[in-house]
């Protein structure tokens, strides 16, 4: 349904207000919640709030120097020990990687040797299976001959028994 008459003006006015509102919202800056005091962050003022002689006694710069220097030396020593540990750890990791590369080469060689042994065993098994097949055939042939010779053997034994009952004259 097309807009006519006053509705066009109301639509135009609404769009104008919407555009102004979005521009106004885009220009507002949000600030994060800040801590109440700089002491919570551990910050030190760059300039003393109280002039020396008023409020707190002044610390002699000669006394503050060794304390700050020893703290800085301790922090430096901690950082250096951390760097040394990091270097040692990285060297240990490098050595471990190199060992793994060597292990990988040894494992590959062992796998190749095992595959060759498997191939040889397979050929030996095939030869043994062939020999076994030949022996089974020979066994069946011998059994067949023996089964056929049973009648002959029993006839010979019967003849020998008859001869032993009636021996021939001398």
C-alpha positions as a Markdown table, in Angstrom:
| # | Residue | x | y | z |
|---|---|---|---|---|
| 1 | Unk | 0.0 | 0.0 | 0.0 |
| 2 | Unk | 1.7 | 3.3 | -1.1 |
| 3 | Unk | 2.1 | 6.1 | 1.4 |
| 4 | Unk | 0.1 | 9.2 | 0.6 |
| 5 | Unk | -0.5 | 12.7 | 2.1 |
| 6 | Unk | 0.6 | 13.2 | 5.6 |
| 7 | Unk | 1.9 | 9.7 | 6.1 |
| 8 | Unk | 4.9 | 10.5 | 3.8 |
| 9 | Unk | 5.8 | 13.4 | 6.1 |
| 10 | Unk | 5.5 | 11.2 | 9.2 |
| 11 | Unk | 7.7 | 8.6 | 7.6 |
| 12 | Unk | 10.3 | 11.2 | 6.6 |
| 13 | Unk | 10.3 | 12.7 | 10.1 |
| 14 | Unk | 10.7 | 9.3 | 11.7 |
| 15 | Unk | 13.6 | 8.4 | 9.5 |
| 16 | Unk | 15.2 | 11.8 | 10.3 |
| 17 | Unk | 14.9 | 11.2 | 14.0 |
| 18 | Unk | 16.2 | 7.7 | 13.7 |
| 19 | Unk | 19.3 | 9.0 | 11.8 |
| 20 | Unk | 19.9 | 11.8 | 14.4 |
| 21 | Unk | 19.5 | 9.3 | 17.2 |
| 22 | Unk | 22.0 | 6.9 | 15.7 |
| 23 | Unk | 24.6 | 9.7 | 15.2 |
| 24 | Unk | 24.1 | 10.8 | 18.8 |
| 25 | Unk | 24.6 | 7.3 | 20.1 |
| 26 | Unk | 27.7 | 6.8 | 17.9 |
| 27 | Unk | 29.3 | 9.9 | 19.4 |
| 28 | Unk | 28.8 | 9.0 | 23.1 |
| 29 | Unk | 32.0 | 7.6 | 24.5 |
| 30 | Unk | 31.8 | 4.9 | 27.2 |
| 31 | Unk | 34.4 | 5.1 | 29.9 |
| 32 | Unk | 35.4 | 2.1 | 31.9 |
| 33 | Unk | 35.1 | 2.1 | 35.6 |
| 34 | Unk | 38.3 | 3.4 | 37.1 |
| 35 | Unk | 39.6 | 2.5 | 40.5 |
| 36 | Unk | 39.0 | 5.0 | 43.2 |
| 37 | Unk | 42.7 | 5.6 | 44.0 |
| 38 | Unk | 46.0 | 5.2 | 42.2 |
| 39 | Unk | 47.3 | 3.2 | 45.1 |
| 40 | Unk | 45.0 | 0.3 | 44.1 |
| 41 | Unk | 47.0 | 0.0 | 40.9 |
| 42 | Unk | 50.3 | 0.2 | 42.6 |
| 43 | Unk | 51.2 | 3.5 | 40.9 |
| 44 | Unk | 53.6 | 6.0 | 42.4 |
| 45 | Unk | 53.2 | 9.8 | 41.8 |
| 46 | Unk | 55.9 | 11.3 | 39.7 |
| 47 | Unk | 56.0 | 14.4 | 41.9 |
| 48 | Unk | 55.7 | 14.4 | 45.7 |
| 49 | Unk | 52.3 | 15.5 | 46.8 |
| 50 | Unk | 53.8 | 17.1 | 50.0 |
| 51 | Unk | 56.8 | 19.3 | 49.7 |
| 52 | Unk | 59.8 | 18.1 | 51.8 |
| 53 | Unk | 59.5 | 19.3 | 55.3 |
| 54 | Unk | 55.7 | 19.3 | 55.4 |
| 55 | Unk | 53.8 | 16.2 | 56.5 |
| 56 | Unk | 56.4 | 13.4 | 56.0 |
| 57 | Unk | 60.2 | 13.4 | 56.5 |
| 58 | Unk | 62.2 | 13.4 | 53.3 |
| 59 | Unk | 64.1 | 10.3 | 52.4 |
| 60 | Unk | 67.7 | 11.0 | 51.5 |
| 61 | Unk | 68.4 | 10.0 | 47.9 |
| 62 | Unk | 71.6 | 8.2 | 49.0 |
| 63 | Unk | 69.5 | 5.8 | 51.1 |
| 64 | Unk | 66.9 | 5.1 | 48.4 |
| 65 | Unk | 69.5 | 4.4 | 45.7 |
| 66 | Unk | 71.0 | 1.1 | 47.0 |
| 67 | Unk | 67.5 | -0.3 | 47.9 |
| 68 | Unk | 66.1 | 0.5 | 44.4 |
| 69 | Unk | 69.4 | -0.8 | 42.8 |
| 70 | Unk | 69.3 | -4.1 | 44.7 |
| 71 | Unk | 65.6 | -4.5 | 43.8 |
| 72 | Unk | 66.4 | -3.9 | 40.1 |
| 73 | Unk | 69.4 | -6.3 | 40.3 |
| 74 | Unk | 67.1 | -8.9 | 41.9 |
| 75 | Unk | 64.5 | -8.4 | 39.1 |
| 76 | Unk | 67.3 | -8.6 | 36.5 |
| 77 | Unk | 68.6 | -11.8 | 38.0 |
| 78 | Unk | 65.1 | -13.3 | 38.0 |
| 79 | Unk | 64.7 | -12.3 | 34.4 |
| 80 | Unk | 68.1 | -13.7 | 33.4 |
| 81 | Unk | 67.4 | -17.0 | 35.2 |
| 82 | Unk | 64.0 | -17.2 | 33.4 |
| 83 | Unk | 65.8 | -16.6 | 30.1 |
| 84 | Unk | 68.4 | -19.3 | 31.0 |
| 85 | Unk | 65.6 | -21.8 | 31.8 |
| 86 | Unk | 63.8 | -20.9 | 28.6 |
| 87 | Unk | 67.0 | -21.5 | 26.6 |
| 88 | Unk | 67.7 | -24.8 | 28.4 |
| 89 | Unk | 64.1 | -25.9 | 27.8 |
| 90 | Unk | 64.3 | -25.0 | 24.1 |
| 91 | Unk | 67.6 | -26.9 | 23.7 |
| 92 | Unk | 66.1 | -29.9 | 25.5 |
| 93 | Unk | 63.1 | -29.7 | 23.1 |
| 94 | Unk | 65.5 | -29.5 | 20.1 |
| 95 | Unk | 67.4 | -32.5 | 21.3 |
| 96 | Unk | 64.2 | -34.4 | 21.8 |
| 97 | Unk | 63.0 | -33.6 | 18.3 |
| 98 | Unk | 66.4 | -34.8 | 16.9 |
| 99 | Unk | 66.1 | -38.0 | 18.9 |
| 100 | Unk | 62.6 | -38.5 | 17.6 |
| 101 | Unk | 63.9 | -38.0 | 14.0 |
| 102 | Unk | 66.5 | -40.7 | 14.7 |
| 103 | Unk | 63.9 | -42.9 | 16.3 |
| 104 | Unk | 61.7 | -42.4 | 13.2 |
| 105 | Unk | 64.5 | -43.5 | 10.9 |
| 106 | Unk | 65.2 | -46.5 | 13.1 |
| 107 | Unk | 61.6 | -47.4 | 13.2 |
| 108 | Unk | 61.3 | -47.1 | 9.4 |
| 109 | Unk | 64.3 | -49.4 | 8.9 |
| 110 | Unk | 62.9 | -51.9 | 11.4 |
| 111 | Unk | 59.5 | -51.8 | 9.6 |
| 112 | Unk | 61.2 | -52.5 | 6.3 |
| 113 | Unk | 63.2 | -55.3 | 7.7 |
| 114 | Unk | 60.1 | -56.8 | 9.3 |
| 115 | Unk | 58.3 | -56.6 | 6.0 |
| 116 | Unk | 61.1 | -58.4 | 4.3 |
| 117 | Unk | 61.0 | -61.1 | 7.0 |
| 118 | Unk | 57.3 | -61.5 | 6.5 |
| 119 | Unk | 57.7 | -61.9 | 2.7 |
| 120 | Unk | 60.4 | -64.6 | 3.3 |
| 121 | Unk | 58.1 | -66.4 | 5.8 |
| 122 | Unk | 55.2 | -66.2 | 3.3 |
| 123 | Unk | 57.3 | -67.8 | 0.6 |
| 124 | Unk | 58.5 | -70.5 | 3.1 |
| 125 | Unk | 54.9 | -71.2 | 4.1 |
| 126 | Unk | 53.9 | -71.5 | 0.5 |
| 127 | Unk | 56.7 | -74.0 | -0.2 |
| 128 | Unk | 55.8 | -76.0 | 2.9 |
| 129 | Unk | 52.1 | -76.0 | 1.9 |
| 130 | Unk | 53.1 | -77.3 | -1.5 |
| 131 | Unk | 55.3 | -80.0 | 0.1 |
| 132 | Unk | 52.5 | -81.0 | 2.5 |
| 133 | Unk | 50.1 | -81.3 | -0.4 |
| 134 | Unk | 52.5 | -83.6 | -2.3 |
| 135 | Unk | 52.9 | -85.7 | 0.9 |
| 136 | Unk | 49.2 | -86.0 | 1.3 |
| 137 | Unk | 48.9 | -87.3 | -2.3 |
| 138 | Unk | 51.7 | -89.8 | -1.7 |
| 139 | Unk | 50.0 | -91.0 | 1.5 |
| 140 | Unk | 46.7 | -91.6 | -0.3 |
| 141 | Unk | 48.5 | -93.5 | -3.1 |
| 142 | Unk | 50.3 | -95.8 | -0.5 |
| 143 | Unk | 47.0 | -96.4 | 1.3 |
| 144 | Unk | 45.4 | -97.3 | -1.9 |
| 145 | Unk | 48.1 | -99.8 | -2.7 |
| 146 | Unk | 48.0 | -101.2 | 0.8 |
| 147 | Unk | 44.2 | -101.5 | 0.6 |
| 148 | Unk | 44.5 | -103.4 | -2.7 |
| 149 | Unk | 47.3 | -105.6 | -1.3 |
| 150 | Unk | 45.2 | -106.6 | 1.7 |
| 151 | Unk | 43.6 | -109.4 | -0.2 |
| 152 | Unk | 46.9 | -110.6 | -1.5 |
| 153 | Unk | 48.5 | -110.4 | 1.9 |
| 154 | Unk | 45.7 | -112.3 | 3.5 |
| 155 | Unk | 45.8 | -115.0 | 0.8 |
| 156 | Unk | 49.6 | -115.4 | 1.3 |
| 157 | Unk | 49.1 | -115.6 | 5.1 |
| 158 | Unk | 46.4 | -118.3 | 4.7 |
| 159 | Unk | 48.6 | -120.3 | 2.4 |
| 160 | Unk | 51.5 | -120.1 | 4.9 |
| 161 | Unk | 49.2 | -121.3 | 7.6 |
| 162 | Unk | 48.0 | -124.3 | 5.6 |
| 163 | Unk | 51.5 | -125.2 | 4.8 |
| 164 | Unk | 52.5 | -125.0 | 8.4 |
| 165 | Unk | 49.6 | -127.4 | 9.3 |
| 166 | Unk | 50.5 | -129.9 | 6.6 |
| 167 | Unk | 54.2 | -129.5 | 6.0 |
| 168 | Unk | 55.5 | -130.9 | 2.7 |
| 169 | Unk | 57.5 | -134.1 | 2.9 |
| 170 | Unk | 61.2 | -133.7 | 3.2 |
